[in-house]
Amino acid sequence: MSQSSWKDQIKKKWGPHSHCPICGKAMLSDKQFCSQSCKDNYISREKKQKKKGRIQMIILFGMMGVMFIFIMFIG
Ligand SMILES: [Zn+2]
């Protein structure tokens, strides 16, 4: 009689798998997301972050520009 724990049984049942980065569901390891909606979710989130990064860049360059003008006028 082989004694396998429920954990081993789950391992056998699921095989190699990873978890969806959006909802945390177990899924096949060759997939990046468990479903199309999670993929869309991830893409829209990434887009938002990119937009945020761009705005921060613009603010930084704007501040540098203001500083530059300020120094030019003072000096
Ligand atoms: Zn998911």
N, CA, C, O and the ligand as a Tripos MOL2 file, in Angstrom:
@<TRIPOS>MOLECULE
protein
  301   299    76     0     0
PROTEIN
NO_CHARGES

@<TRIPOS>ATOM
      1 N           0.8430   -1.2120    0.0000 N.3       1 MET1
      2 CA          0.0000    0.0000    0.0000 C.3       1 MET1
      3 C           0.8690    1.2500    0.0000 C.2       1 MET1
      4 O           1.7020    1.4440    0.8860 O.2       1 MET1
      5 N           0.6740    2.0530   -0.9570 N.am      2 SER2
      6 CA          1.4670    3.2850   -1.0260 C.3       2 SER2
      7 C           0.7390    4.3930   -0.2840 C.2       2 SER2
      8 O          -0.4610    4.6190   -0.4400 O.2       2 SER2
      9 N           1.5210    5.0570    0.5170 N.am      3 GLN3
     10 CA          0.9170    6.1560    1.2750 C.3       3 GLN3
     11 C           1.3650    7.4830    0.6670 C.2       3 GLN3
     12 O           2.4960    7.9280    0.8640 O.2       3 GLN3
     13 N           0.4890    8.0750   -0.0440 N.am      4 SER4
     14 CA          0.8140    9.3970   -0.5910 C.3       4 SER4
     15 C          -0.0880   10.4310    0.0660 C.2       4 SER4
     16 O          -1.2970   10.2430    0.2000 O.2       4 SER4
     17 N           0.5260   11.5030    0.4630 N.am      5 SER5
     18 CA         -0.2390   12.5630    1.1250 C.3       5 SER5
     19 C          -1.0800   13.3130    0.0940 C.2       5 SER5
     20 O          -0.8700   13.1890   -1.1120 O.2       5 SER5
     21 N          -1.9860   14.0520    0.5690 N.am      6 TRP6
     22 CA         -2.8460   14.8230   -0.3470 C.3       6 TRP6
     23 C          -2.0310   15.8530   -1.1180 C.2       6 TRP6
     24 O          -2.3880   16.2510   -2.2270 O.2       6 TRP6
     25 N          -0.9390   16.2690   -0.5110 N.am      7 LYS7
     26 CA         -0.0780   17.2210   -1.2200 C.3       7 LYS7
     27 C           0.5380   16.5850   -2.4650 C.2       7 LYS7
     28 O           0.5850   17.1950   -3.5330 O.2       7 LYS7
     29 N           1.0130   15.3370   -2.3030 N.am      8 ASP8
     30 CA          1.5760   14.6240   -3.4480 C.3       8 ASP8
     31 C           0.5140   14.4090   -4.5240 C.2       8 ASP8
     32 O           0.7790   14.5210   -5.7210 O.2       8 ASP8
     33 N          -0.6690   14.1020   -4.0690 N.am      9 GLN9
     34 CA         -1.7570   13.8870   -5.0210 C.3       9 GLN9
     35 C          -2.0580   15.1520   -5.8050 C.2       9 GLN9
     36 O          -2.3040   15.1100   -7.0100 O.2       9 GLN9
     37 N          -2.0350   16.2600   -5.1110 N.am     10 ILE10
     38 CA         -2.2710   17.5420   -5.8000 C.3      10 ILE10
     39 C          -1.1470   17.8110   -6.7960 C.2      10 ILE10
     40 O          -1.3860   18.2670   -7.9140 O.2      10 ILE10
     41 N           0.0780   17.5220   -6.3740 N.am     11 LYS11
     42 CA          1.2290   17.7090   -7.2670 C.3      11 LYS11
     43 C           1.0610   16.8830   -8.5330 C.2      11 LYS11
     44 O           1.2850   17.3610   -9.6450 O.2      11 LYS11
     45 N           0.6540   15.6120   -8.3330 N.am     12 LYS12
     46 CA          0.4680   14.7210   -9.4770 C.3      12 LYS12
     47 C          -0.6490   15.2410  -10.3710 C.2      12 LYS12
     48 O          -0.5470   15.2200  -11.5980 O.2      12 LYS12
     49 N          -1.6930   15.6970   -9.7430 N.am     13 LYS13
     50 CA         -2.8530   16.1580  -10.4940 C.3      13 LYS13
     51 C          -2.5180   17.4110  -11.3060 C.2      13 LYS13
     52 O          -2.8720   17.5210  -12.4800 O.2      13 LYS13
     53 N          -1.8390   18.3360  -10.6640 N.am     14 TRP14
     54 CA         -1.5820   19.6190  -11.3220 C.3      14 TRP14
     55 C          -0.3270   19.6060  -12.1870 C.2      14 TRP14
     56 O          -0.2380   20.3250  -13.1820 O.2      14 TRP14
     57 N           0.6370   18.7850  -11.7970 N.am     15 GLY15
     58 CA          1.8910   18.7860  -12.5330 C.3      15 GLY15
     59 C           2.6220   20.0940  -12.3070 C.2      15 GLY15
     60 O           2.3030   20.8350  -11.3770 O.2      15 GLY15
     61 N           3.6110   20.3860  -13.1600 N.am     16 PRO16
     62 CA          4.3060   21.6580  -12.9980 C.3      16 PRO16
     63 C           3.3690   22.8070  -13.3410 C.2      16 PRO16
     64 O           2.7820   22.8460  -14.4220 O.2      16 PRO16
     65 N           3.2440   23.7030  -12.4420 N.am     17 HIS17
     66 CA          2.3510   24.8310  -12.6960 C.3      17 HIS17
     67 C           2.8730   26.0880  -12.0270 C.2      17 HIS17
     68 O           3.7080   26.0330  -11.1240 O.2      17 HIS17
     69 N           2.3780   27.1890  -12.4740 N.am     18 SER18
     70 CA          2.7070   28.4640  -11.8430 C.3      18 SER18
     71 C           1.4020   29.1620  -11.4860 C.2      18 SER18
     72 O           0.3150   28.6700  -11.7870 O.2      18 SER18
     73 N           1.5260   30.2970  -10.8510 N.am     19 HIS19
     74 CA          0.3290   31.0160  -10.4520 C.3      19 HIS19
     75 C           0.1790   32.3060  -11.2450 C.2      19 HIS19
     76 O           1.1540   32.9820  -11.5740 O.2      19 HIS19
     77 N          -1.0500   32.6140  -11.5310 N.am     20 CYS20
     78 CA         -1.3460   33.8300  -12.2810 C.3      20 CYS20
     79 C          -0.9020   35.0510  -11.4710 C.2      20 CYS20
     80 O          -1.2520   35.1660  -10.2960 O.2      20 CYS20
     81 N          -0.1420   35.9580  -12.0740 N.am     21 PRO21
     82 CA          0.3320   37.1350  -11.3360 C.3      21 PRO21
     83 C          -0.7750   38.1300  -11.0040 C.2      21 PRO21
     84 O          -0.5780   39.0320  -10.1900 O.2      21 PRO21
     85 N          -1.9260   37.9710  -11.6250 N.am     22 ILE22
     86 CA         -3.0300   38.9080  -11.3960 C.3      22 ILE22
     87 C          -3.9490   38.3990  -10.3030 C.2      22 ILE22
     88 O          -4.1830   39.0990   -9.3170 O.2      22 ILE22
     89 N          -4.4760   37.1880  -10.4600 N.am     23 CYS23
     90 CA         -5.4590   36.6910   -9.4960 C.3      23 CYS23
     91 C          -4.9100   35.5810   -8.6080 C.2      23 CYS23
     92 O          -5.5630   35.1890   -7.6420 O.2      23 CYS23
     93 N          -3.7000   35.0600   -8.9240 N.am     24 GLY24
     94 CA         -3.0730   34.0530   -8.0750 C.3      24 GLY24
     95 C          -3.5830   32.6470   -8.2710 C.2      24 GLY24
     96 O          -3.2410   31.7510   -7.4990 O.2      24 GLY24
     97 N          -4.3920   32.4360   -9.2860 N.am     25 LYS25
     98 CA         -4.9130   31.1030   -9.5750 C.3      25 LYS25
     99 C          -3.8080   30.2130  -10.1130 C.2      25 LYS25
    100 O          -2.9150   30.6780  -10.8210 O.2      25 LYS25
    101 N          -3.8690   28.9450   -9.7800 N.am     26 ALA26
    102 CA         -2.9150   27.9870  -10.3350 C.3      26 ALA26
    103 C          -3.2420   27.7740  -11.8090 C.2      26 ALA26
    104 O          -4.4050   27.7090  -12.2080 O.2      26 ALA26
    105 N          -2.1940   27.6680  -12.5930 N.am     27 MET27
    106 CA         -2.3900   27.4680  -14.0310 C.3      27 MET27
    107 C          -1.1790   26.7510  -14.6090 C.2      27 MET27
    108 O          -0.2000   26.5130  -13.9010 O.2      27 MET27
    109 N          -1.2390   26.4110  -15.8730 N.am     28 LEU28
    110 CA         -0.1280   25.7350  -16.5250 C.3      28 LEU28
    111 C           1.0870   26.6550  -16.5650 C.2      28 LEU28
    112 O           0.9650   27.8650  -16.7570 O.2      28 LEU28
    113 N           2.2670   26.0510  -16.3790 N.am     29 SER29
    114 CA          3.4830   26.8630  -16.2590 C.3      29 SER29
    115 C           3.8930   27.4960  -17.5830 C.2      29 SER29
    116 O           4.6570   28.4610  -17.5980 O.2      29 SER29
    117 N           3.3930   26.9630  -18.6910 N.am     30 ASP30
    118 CA          3.7820   27.5620  -19.9730 C.3      30 ASP30
    119 C           2.9530   28.7920  -20.3180 C.2      30 ASP30
    120 O           3.2180   29.4880  -21.2990 O.2      30 ASP30
    121 N           1.9440   29.0430  -19.4890 N.am     31 LYS31
    122 CA          1.1270   30.2370  -19.7140 C.3      31 LYS31
    123 C           1.5820   31.3600  -18.7930 C.2      31 LYS31
    124 O           2.1110   31.1220  -17.7070 O.2      31 LYS31
    125 N           1.3650   32.5790  -19.2500 N.am     32 GLN32
    126 CA          1.7390   33.7250  -18.4320 C.3      32 GLN32
    127 C           0.5750   34.1650  -17.5350 C.2      32 GLN32
    128 O           0.7790   34.6420  -16.4190 O.2      32 GLN32
    129 N          -0.6360   33.9930  -18.0450 N.am     33 PHE33
    130 CA         -1.8280   34.3810  -17.3010 C.3      33 PHE33
    131 C          -2.8820   33.2940  -17.4190 C.2      33 PHE33
    132 O          -2.8820   32.5250  -18.3810 O.2      33 PHE33
    133 N          -3.7820   33.2280  -16.4410 N.am     34 CYS34
    134 CA         -4.7690   32.1560  -16.4270 C.3      34 CYS34
    135 C          -5.8730   32.3940  -17.4390 C.2      34 CYS34
    136 O          -6.4670   31.4390  -17.9410 O.2      34 CYS34
    137 N          -6.1560   33.6340  -17.7440 N.am     35 SER35
    138 CA         -7.2430   33.9210  -18.6800 C.3      35 SER35
    139 C          -6.9680   35.2110  -19.4400 C.2      35 SER35
    140 O          -6.0520   35.9660  -19.1150 O.2      35 SER35
    141 N          -7.7800   35.4370  -20.4500 N.am     36 GLN36
    142 CA         -7.6230   36.6390  -21.2760 C.3      36 GLN36
    143 C          -7.8810   37.8920  -20.4550 C.2      36 GLN36
    144 O          -7.2180   38.9130  -20.6420 O.2      36 GLN36
    145 N          -8.8560   37.8110  -19.5360 N.am     37 SER37
    146 CA         -9.1980   38.9960  -18.7470 C.3      37 SER37
    147 C          -8.0330   39.3970  -17.8340 C.2      37 SER37
    148 O          -7.7810   40.5820  -17.6130 O.2      37 SER37
    149 N          -7.3230   38.3800  -17.3060 N.am     38 CYS38
    150 CA         -6.1610   38.6740  -16.4700 C.3      38 CYS38
    151 C          -5.0480   39.2930  -17.3070 C.2      38 CYS38
    152 O          -4.3390   40.1910  -16.8510 O.2      38 CYS38
    153 N          -4.9020   38.8040  -18.5380 N.am     39 LYS39
    154 CA         -3.9000   39.3630  -19.4420 C.3      39 LYS39
    155 C          -4.2180   40.8290  -19.7300 C.2      39 LYS39
    156 O          -3.3420   41.6920  -19.6790 O.2      39 LYS39
    157 N          -5.4850   41.0890  -20.0310 N.am     40 ASP40
    158 CA         -5.9030   42.4630  -20.3040 C.3      40 ASP40
    159 C          -5.6520   43.3510  -19.0920 C.2      40 ASP40
    160 O          -5.1880   44.4860  -19.2010 O.2      40 ASP40
    161 N          -5.9820   42.7830  -17.9240 N.am     41 ASN41
    162 CA         -5.7780   43.4910  -16.6660 C.3      41 ASN41
    163 C          -4.3130   43.9020  -16.5140 C.2      41 ASN41
    164 O          -4.0040   45.0410  -16.1630 O.2      41 ASN41
    165 N          -3.4220   42.9490  -16.7860 N.am     42 TYR42
    166 CA         -1.9890   43.1870  -16.6500 C.3      42 TYR42
    167 C          -1.5150   44.2530  -17.6320 C.2      42 TYR42
    168 O          -0.7420   45.1430  -17.2770 O.2      42 TYR42
    169 N          -1.9940   44.1500  -18.8780 N.am     43 ILE43
    170 CA         -1.5700   45.0900  -19.9200 C.3      43 ILE43
    171 C          -2.0270   46.5080  -19.5690 C.2      43 ILE43
    172 O          -1.2630   47.4630  -19.7110 O.2      43 ILE43
    173 N          -3.2680   46.6420  -19.1130 N.am     44 SER44
    174 CA         -3.7700   47.9760  -18.7870 C.3      44 SER44
    175 C          -3.0180   48.5510  -17.5850 C.2      44 SER44
    176 O          -2.7670   49.7540  -17.5140 O.2      44 SER44
    177 N          -2.6610   47.6710  -16.6390 N.am     45 ARG45
    178 CA         -1.9100   48.1100  -15.4690 C.3      45 ARG45
    179 C          -0.5180   48.6120  -15.8860 C.2      45 ARG45
    180 O          -0.0270   49.6350  -15.4100 O.2      45 ARG45
    181 N           0.0910   47.8410  -16.7990 N.am     46 GLU46
    182 CA          1.4260   48.2050  -17.2750 C.3      46 GLU46
    183 C           1.3960   49.5320  -18.0270 C.2      46 GLU46
    184 O           2.2900   50.3660  -17.8850 O.2      46 GLU46
    185 N           0.3620   49.7060  -18.8190 N.am     47 LYS47
    186 CA          0.2130   50.9540  -19.5850 C.3      47 LYS47
    187 C           0.1170   52.1410  -18.6380 C.2      47 LYS47
    188 O           0.7420   53.1800  -18.8520 O.2      47 LYS47
    189 N          -0.6780   51.9660  -17.5890 N.am     48 LYS48
    190 CA         -0.8570   53.0350  -16.6010 C.3      48 LYS48
    191 C           0.4800   53.3890  -15.9660 C.2      48 LYS48
    192 O           0.8050   54.5620  -15.7840 O.2      48 LYS48
    193 N           1.2530   52.3500  -15.6290 N.am     49 GLN49
    194 CA          2.5490   52.5770  -14.9820 C.3      49 GLN49
    195 C           3.5030   53.2900  -15.9240 C.2      49 GLN49
    196 O           4.2590   54.1670  -15.5070 O.2      49 GLN49
    197 N           3.4660   52.9130  -17.1870 N.am     50 LYS50
    198 CA          4.3220   53.5600  -18.1770 C.3      50 LYS50
    199 C           3.9610   55.0300  -18.3000 C.2      50 LYS50
    200 O           4.8350   55.8940  -18.3730 O.2      50 LYS50
    201 N           2.6590   55.3020  -18.3220 N.am     51 LYS51
    202 CA          2.1810   56.6780  -18.4130 C.3      51 LYS51
    203 C           2.6840   57.4760  -17.2120 C.2      51 LYS51
    204 O           3.1590   58.6020  -17.3580 O.2      51 LYS51
    205 N           2.5760   56.8920  -16.0430 N.am     52 LYS52
    206 CA          3.0280   57.5200  -14.8040 C.3      52 LYS52
    207 C           4.5180   57.8460  -14.9030 C.2      52 LYS52
    208 O           4.9500   58.9440  -14.5540 O.2      52 LYS52
    209 N           5.2860   56.8840  -15.3770 N.am     53 GLY53
    210 CA          6.7270   57.0620  -15.5250 C.3      53 GLY53
    211 C           7.0540   58.1990  -16.4620 C.2      53 GLY53
    212 O           7.9810   58.9730  -16.2190 O.2      53 GLY53
    213 N           6.2860   58.3010  -17.5420 N.am     54 ARG54
    214 CA          6.5090   59.3580  -18.5210 C.3      54 ARG54
    215 C           6.2240   60.7260  -17.8970 C.2      54 ARG54
    216 O           6.9710   61.6820  -18.1050 O.2      54 ARG54
    217 N           5.1360   60.8040  -17.1330 N.am     55 ILE55
    218 CA          4.7730   62.0720  -16.4780 C.3      55 ILE55
    219 C           5.8750   62.4850  -15.5040 C.2      55 ILE55
    220 O           6.2510   63.6560  -15.4370 O.2      55 ILE55
    221 N           6.3860   61.5140  -14.7540 N.am     56 GLN56
    222 CA          7.4700   61.8120  -13.8090 C.3      56 GLN56
    223 C           8.7060   62.3170  -14.5450 C.2      56 GLN56
    224 O           9.3850   63.2290  -14.0740 O.2      56 GLN56
    225 N           8.9940   61.7270  -15.6930 N.am     57 MET57
    226 CA         10.1280   62.1610  -16.5110 C.3      57 MET57
    227 C           9.9360   63.6040  -16.9530 C.2      57 MET57
    228 O          10.8560   64.4190  -16.8760 O.2      57 MET57
    229 N           8.7200   63.9100  -17.4220 N.am     58 ILE58
    230 CA          8.4130   65.2660  -17.9070 C.3      58 ILE58
    231 C           8.5740   66.2680  -16.7670 C.2      58 ILE58
    232 O           9.1450   67.3430  -16.9530 O.2      58 ILE58
    233 N           8.0680   65.9090  -15.5870 N.am     59 ILE59
    234 CA          8.1780   66.7900  -14.4180 C.3      59 ILE59
    235 C           9.6500   67.0260  -14.0790 C.2      59 ILE59
    236 O          10.0640   68.1520  -13.8050 O.2      59 ILE59
    237 N          10.4290   65.9480  -14.1010 N.am     60 LEU60
    238 CA         11.8590   66.0370  -13.7840 C.3      60 LEU60
    239 C          12.5780   66.9620  -14.7600 C.2      60 LEU60
    240 O          13.3480   67.8350  -14.3590 O.2      60 LEU60
    241 N          12.3120   66.7540  -16.0500 N.am     61 PHE61
    242 CA         12.9600   67.5860  -17.0690 C.3      61 PHE61
    243 C          12.4700   69.0270  -16.9680 C.2      61 PHE61
    244 O          13.2370   69.9680  -17.1720 O.2      61 PHE61
    245 N          11.1970   69.1900  -16.6520 N.am     62 GLY62
    246 CA         10.6370   70.5280  -16.4750 C.3      62 GLY62
    247 C          11.3310   71.2530  -15.3410 C.2      62 GLY62
    248 O          11.6770   72.4290  -15.4600 O.2      62 GLY62
    249 N          11.5320   70.5510  -14.2490 N.am     63 MET63
    250 CA         12.2110   71.1370  -13.0900 C.3      63 MET63
    251 C          13.6530   71.5080  -13.4340 C.2      63 MET63
    252 O          14.1520   72.5610  -13.0370 O.2      63 MET63
    253 N          14.3020   70.6290  -14.1720 N.am     64 MET64
    254 CA         15.6780   70.8890  -14.5970 C.3      64 MET64
    255 C          15.7330   72.1250  -15.4830 C.2      64 MET64
    256 O          16.6350   72.9540  -15.3670 O.2      64 MET64
    257 N          14.7380   72.2310  -16.3790 N.am     65 GLY65
    258 CA         14.6640   73.3860  -17.2680 C.3      65 GLY65
    259 C          14.4850   74.6750  -16.4810 C.2      65 GLY65
    260 O          15.1420   75.6800  -16.7510 O.2      65 GLY65
    261 N          13.5870   74.6300  -15.5040 N.am     66 VAL66
    262 CA         13.3260   75.8020  -14.6640 C.3      66 VAL66
    263 C          14.5910   76.1840  -13.8990 C.2      66 VAL66
    264 O          14.9470   77.3590  -13.8170 O.2      66 VAL66
    265 N          15.2530   75.1940  -13.3490 N.am     67 MET67
    266 CA         16.5060   75.4210  -12.6150 C.3      67 MET67
    267 C          17.5480   76.0780  -13.5200 C.2      67 MET67
    268 O          18.2420   77.0190  -13.1320 O.2      67 MET67
    269 N          17.6280   75.5510  -14.7270 N.am     68 PHE68
    270 CA         18.6010   76.0480  -15.7030 C.3      68 PHE68
    271 C          18.3340   77.5230  -16.0060 C.2      68 PHE68
    272 O          19.2440   78.3530  -15.9980 O.2      68 PHE68
    273 N          17.0680   77.8230  -16.2710 N.am     69 ILE69
    274 CA         16.6780   79.2150  -16.5720 C.3      69 ILE69
    275 C          16.9650   80.0980  -15.3650 C.2      69 ILE69
    276 O          17.4690   81.2130  -15.5030 O.2      69 ILE69
    277 N          16.6400   79.5890  -14.1860 N.am     70 PHE70
    278 CA         16.8490   80.3240  -12.9390 C.3      70 PHE70
    279 C          18.3340   80.6740  -12.7810 C.2      70 PHE70
    280 O          18.6840   81.8180  -12.4880 O.2      70 PHE70
    281 N          19.1890   79.6850  -12.9770 N.am     71 ILE71
    282 CA         20.6380   79.8740  -12.8460 C.3      71 ILE71
    283 C          21.1340   80.8790  -13.9010 C.2      71 ILE71
    284 O          21.9760   81.7270  -13.6070 O.2      71 ILE71
    285 N          20.6120   80.7800  -15.1140 N.am     72 MET72
    286 CA         21.0040   81.6920  -16.2000 C.3      72 MET72
    287 C          20.6630   83.1360  -15.8330 C.2      72 MET72
    288 O          21.4480   84.0540  -16.0700 O.2      72 MET72
    289 N          19.4760   83.3150  -15.2510 N.am     73 PHE73
    290 CA         19.0460   84.6790  -14.9230 C.3      73 PHE73
    291 C          19.7950   85.2450  -13.7320 C.2      73 PHE73
    292 O          20.1160   86.4330  -13.6950 O.2      73 PHE73
    293 N          20.0740   84.3810  -12.7490 N.am     74 ILE74
    294 CA         20.7840   84.8210  -11.5410 C.3      74 ILE74
    295 C          22.2490   85.1100  -11.8770 C.2      74 ILE74
    296 O          22.8110   86.1290  -11.4770 O.2      74 ILE74
    297 N          22.8450   84.1800  -12.6240 N.am     75 GLY75
    298 CA         24.2610   84.3070  -12.9550 C.3      75 GLY75
    299 C          24.3570   85.3570  -14.0390 C.2      75 GLY75
    300 O          25.4540   85.6630  -14.5070 O.2      75 GLY75
    301 ZN         -5.7220   35.1270  -13.3630 Zn       76 ZN76
@<TRIPOS>BOND
     1     1     2 1
     2     2     3 1
     3     3     4 2
     4     3     5 am
     5     5     6 1
     6     6     7 1
     7     7     8 2
     8     7     9 am
     9     9    10 1
    10    10    11 1
    11    11    12 2
    12    11    13 am
    13    13    14 1
    14    14    15 1
    15    15    16 2
    16    15    17 am
    17    17    18 1
    18    18    19 1
    19    19    20 2
    20    19    21 am
    21    21    22 1
    22    22    23 1
    23    23    24 2
    24    23    25 am
    25    25    26 1
    26    26    27 1
    27    27    28 2
    28    27    29 am
    29    29    30 1
    30    30    31 1
    31    31    32 2
    32    31    33 am
    33    33    34 1
    34    34    35 1
    35    35    36 2
    36    35    37 am
    37    37    38 1
    38    38    39 1
    39    39    40 2
    40    39    41 am
    41    41    42 1
    42    42    43 1
    43    43    44 2
    44    43    45 am
    45    45    46 1
    46    46    47 1
    47    47    48 2
    48    47    49 am
    49    49    50 1
    50    50    51 1
    51    51    52 2
    52    51    53 am
    53    53    54 1
    54    54    55 1
    55    55    56 2
    56    55    57 am
    57    57    58 1
    58    58    59 1
    59    59    60 2
    60    59    61 am
    61    61    62 1
    62    62    63 1
    63    63    64 2
    64    63    65 am
    65    65    66 1
    66    66    67 1
    67    67    68 2
    68    67    69 am
    69    69    70 1
    70    70    71 1
    71    71    72 2
    72    71    73 am
    73    73    74 1
    74    74    75 1
    75    75    76 2
    76    75    77 am
    77    77    78 1
    78    78    79 1
    79    79    80 2
    80    79    81 am
    81    81    82 1
    82    82    83 1
    83    83    84 2
    84    83    85 am
    85    85    86 1
    86    86    87 1
    87    87    88 2
    88    87    89 am
    89    89    90 1
    90    90    91 1
    91    91    92 2
    92    91    93 am
    93    93    94 1
    94    94    95 1
    95    95    96 2
    96    95    97 am
    97    97    98 1
    98    98    99 1
    99    99   100 2
   100    99   101 am
   101   101   102 1
   102   102   103 1
   103   103   104 2
   104   103   105 am
   105   105   106 1
   106   106   107 1
   107   107   108 2
   108   107   109 am
   109   109   110 1
   110   110   111 1
   111   111   112 2
   112   111   113 am
   113   113   114 1
   114   114   115 1
   115   115   116 2
   116   115   117 am
   117   117   118 1
   118   118   119 1
   119   119   120 2
   120   119   121 am
   121   121   122 1
   122   122   123 1
   123   123   124 2
   124   123   125 am
   125   125   126 1
   126   126   127 1
   127   127   128 2
   128   127   129 am
   129   129   130 1
   130   130   131 1
   131   131   132 2
   132   131   133 am
   133   133   134 1
   134   134   135 1
   135   135   136 2
   136   135   137 am
   137   137   138 1
   138   138   139 1
   139   139   140 2
   140   139   141 am
   141   141   142 1
   142   142   143 1
   143   143   144 2
   144   143   145 am
   145   145   146 1
   146   146   147 1
   147   147   148 2
   148   147   149 am
   149   149   150 1
   150   150   151 1
   151   151   152 2
   152   151   153 am
   153   153   154 1
   154   154   155 1
   155   155   156 2
   156   155   157 am
   157   157   158 1
   158   158   159 1
   159   159   160 2
   160   159   161 am
   161   161   162 1
   162   162   163 1
   163   163   164 2
   164   163   165 am
   165   165   166 1
   166   166   167 1
   167   167   168 2
   168   167   169 am
   169   169   170 1
   170   170   171 1
   171   171   172 2
   172   171   173 am
   173   173   174 1
   174   174   175 1
   175   175   176 2
   176   175   177 am
   177   177   178 1
   178   178   179 1
   179   179   180 2
   180   179   181 am
   181   181   182 1
   182   182   183 1
   183   183   184 2
   184   183   185 am
   185   185   186 1
   186   186   187 1
   187   187   188 2
   188   187   189 am
   189   189   190 1
   190   190   191 1
   191   191   192 2
   192   191   193 am
   193   193   194 1
   194   194   195 1
   195   195   196 2
   196   195   197 am
   197   197   198 1
   198   198   199 1
   199   199   200 2
   200   199   201 am
   201   201   202 1
   202   202   203 1
   203   203   204 2
   204   203   205 am
   205   205   206 1
   206   206   207 1
   207   207   208 2
   208   207   209 am
   209   209   210 1
   210   210   211 1
   211   211   212 2
   212   211   213 am
   213   213   214 1
   214   214   215 1
   215   215   216 2
   216   215   217 am
   217   217   218 1
   218   218   219 1
   219   219   220 2
   220   219   221 am
   221   221   222 1
   222   222   223 1
   223   223   224 2
   224   223   225 am
   225   225   226 1
   226   226   227 1
   227   227   228 2
   228   227   229 am
   229   229   230 1
   230   230   231 1
   231   231   232 2
   232   231   233 am
   233   233   234 1
   234   234   235 1
   235   235   236 2
   236   235   237 am
   237   237   238 1
   238   238   239 1
   239   239   240 2
   240   239   241 am
   241   241   242 1
   242   242   243 1
   243   243   244 2
   244   243   245 am
   245   245   246 1
   246   246   247 1
   247   247   248 2
   248   247   249 am
   249   249   250 1
   250   250   251 1
   251   251   252 2
   252   251   253 am
   253   253   254 1
   254   254   255 1
   255   255   256 2
   256   255   257 am
   257   257   258 1
   258   258   259 1
   259   259   260 2
   260   259   261 am
   261   261   262 1
   262   262   263 1
   263   263   264 2
   264   263   265 am
   265   265   266 1
   266   266   267 1
   267   267   268 2
   268   267   269 am
   269   269   270 1
   270   270   271 1
   271   271   272 2
   272   271   273 am
   273   273   274 1
   274   274   275 1
   275   275   276 2
   276   275   277 am
   277   277   278 1
   278   278   279 1
   279   279   280 2
   280   279   281 am
   281   281   282 1
   282   282   283 1
   283   283   284 2
   284   283   285 am
   285   285   286 1
   286   286   287 1
   287   287   288 2
   288   287   289 am
   289   289   290 1
   290   290   291 1
   291   291   292 2
   292   291   293 am
   293   293   294 1
   294   294   295 1
   295   295   296 2
   296   295   297 am
   297   297   298 1
   298   298   299 1
   299   299   300 2
@<TRIPOS>SUBSTRUCTURE
     1 MET1         2 RESIDUE 1 A MET
     2 SER2         6 RESIDUE 1 A SER
     3 GLN3        10 RESIDUE 1 A GLN
     4 SER4        14 RESIDUE 1 A SER
     5 SER5        18 RESIDUE 1 A SER
     6 TRP6        22 RESIDUE 1 A TRP
     7 LYS7        26 RESIDUE 1 A LYS
     8 ASP8        30 RESIDUE 1 A ASP
     9 GLN9        34 RESIDUE 1 A GLN
    10 ILE10       38 RESIDUE 1 A ILE
    11 LYS11       42 RESIDUE 1 A LYS
    12 LYS12       46 RESIDUE 1 A LYS
    13 LYS13       50 RESIDUE 1 A LYS
    14 TRP14       54 RESIDUE 1 A TRP
    15 GLY15       58 RESIDUE 1 A GLY
    16 PRO16       62 RESIDUE 1 A PRO
    17 HIS17       66 RESIDUE 1 A HIS
    18 SER18       70 RESIDUE 1 A SER
    19 HIS19       74 RESIDUE 1 A HIS
    20 CYS20       78 RESIDUE 1 A CYS
    21 PRO21       82 RESIDUE 1 A PRO
    22 ILE22       86 RESIDUE 1 A ILE
    23 CYS23       90 RESIDUE 1 A CYS
    24 GLY24       94 RESIDUE 1 A GLY
    25 LYS25       98 RESIDUE 1 A LYS
    26 ALA26      102 RESIDUE 1 A ALA
    27 MET27      106 RESIDUE 1 A MET
    28 LEU28      110 RESIDUE 1 A LEU
    29 SER29      114 RESIDUE 1 A SER
    30 ASP30      118 RESIDUE 1 A ASP
    31 LYS31      122 RESIDUE 1 A LYS
    32 GLN32      126 RESIDUE 1 A GLN
    33 PHE33      130 RESIDUE 1 A PHE
    34 CYS34      134 RESIDUE 1 A CYS
    35 SER35      138 RESIDUE 1 A SER
    36 GLN36      142 RESIDUE 1 A GLN
    37 SER37      146 RESIDUE 1 A SER
    38 CYS38      150 RESIDUE 1 A CYS
    39 LYS39      154 RESIDUE 1 A LYS
    40 ASP40      158 RESIDUE 1 A ASP
    41 ASN41      162 RESIDUE 1 A ASN
    42 TYR42      166 RESIDUE 1 A TYR
    43 ILE43      170 RESIDUE 1 A ILE
    44 SER44      174 RESIDUE 1 A SER
    45 ARG45      178 RESIDUE 1 A ARG
    46 GLU46      182 RESIDUE 1 A GLU
    47 LYS47      186 RESIDUE 1 A LYS
    48 LYS48      190 RESIDUE 1 A LYS
    49 GLN49      194 RESIDUE 1 A GLN
    50 LYS50      198 RESIDUE 1 A LYS
    51 LYS51      202 RESIDUE 1 A LYS
    52 LYS52      206 RESIDUE 1 A LYS
    53 GLY53      210 RESIDUE 1 A GLY
    54 ARG54      214 RESIDUE 1 A ARG
    55 ILE55      218 RESIDUE 1 A ILE
    56 GLN56      222 RESIDUE 1 A GLN
    57 MET57      226 RESIDUE 1 A MET
    58 ILE58      230 RESIDUE 1 A ILE
    59 ILE59      234 RESIDUE 1 A ILE
    60 LEU60      238 RESIDUE 1 A LEU
    61 PHE61      242 RESIDUE 1 A PHE
    62 GLY62      246 RESIDUE 1 A GLY
    63 MET63      250 RESIDUE 1 A MET
    64 MET64      254 RESIDUE 1 A MET
    65 GLY65      258 RESIDUE 1 A GLY
    66 VAL66      262 RESIDUE 1 A VAL
    67 MET67      266 RESIDUE 1 A MET
    68 PHE68      270 RESIDUE 1 A PHE
    69 ILE69      274 RESIDUE 1 A ILE
    70 PHE70      278 RESIDUE 1 A PHE
    71 ILE71      282 RESIDUE 1 A ILE
    72 MET72      286 RESIDUE 1 A MET
    73 PHE73      290 RESIDUE 1 A PHE
    74 ILE74      294 RESIDUE 1 A ILE
    75 GLY75      298 RESIDUE 1 A GLY
    76 ZN76       301 GROUP 0 **** ****
